[in-house]
């Protein structure tokens, strides 16, 4: 169970980092502090590296499990979009 929780936690950190990066791309619209958003990205990056280095001692292939999960989720999303014929439009 501990291994599953560790992989889940690291995956959430990756997703959290992507949200911060997306926020950085829309920083003018949000009016947030660019310095704080960059600091958040850096600290999440450090947390990911630390979590991966610690977890890899107990689960040697943790990076492959996480990457595989993201690839599987991406492929599932593509398959669902093709089956349901859903189109995502750019928001303005």
N, C-alpha and C positions, 0 to 999 in steps of 0.2 A: 504494500500500500504506500509506503514512503516513496518508492520510486515513481509511482504514478503521480503522486502529489508534487514531487520535484519537477517532473516533466511538465505537468500542468502549470506550475508556477512560472517556469521559464518561458513557456509559450505565452502566457499572459503578459509577461514583461516585454516580449517581442511585439505583441499587439499594442501594448501601451506606448512603446517607442514609435511605432508606425503612426499612432494617433498624434503624438507630439510632432512628428515630422510633417504630417498633414496640416497641423495647426500652424507650423512655421511657414508653410506655403500660402496660408490664408491670413497671415499675421496682420496685414493692413486692414482687412475687413473686420477682424475681431478686436483690434485696438489693444491687444495684449502686449506685454513687455517682451521684446525680441530676446533680450538678454536672459530673462527667466525661462523662456521656452527653450533656448539653446542649452541653458544649464540643466533643465529637466531632461533633455535628450542625452546629454553627457552623463548625468548621474544614472539614468536608466541603462545606458550602455555599460557603465562600470558594474552595475548590479547584475546585468546579464553575463558579463565576463566572469565575475566572481561566482555566480551561481553555476555556470557551466563548468568552471574549473573545479569547484567543490564536488559537484554531482558526478563529474566524469571519473572521479576516483572510485565511486561506488557503482556507477553504471558506465562502463567504458565507451559505449556507443550512443550516449545520450543525444549528441548532436544529430546523428542519423535518425533517431526516433522523432525528434522535433521537426527536422527537415521533411521527413516522410509524412508526418501529420499535416504539415502545411501544403505539401504537394497533393496529398489525398484530398484535402479540403478544396484546393483550387480545381482539381479535376472533377470533383463532385459538383462544384458550383457551375462549371462549364457544361457538364452533362445535364444538370437541372435546367439551365437556361436554354439549351437546345431542345429538351423535351417539352418544356412549357412555352417555348417561343417568347420568352421574356426578353425585353430589350431595356437596357439601362441608358437613359438619356442624360446628357450633361446638364447640370443645373446652372442657372444663371443668377 
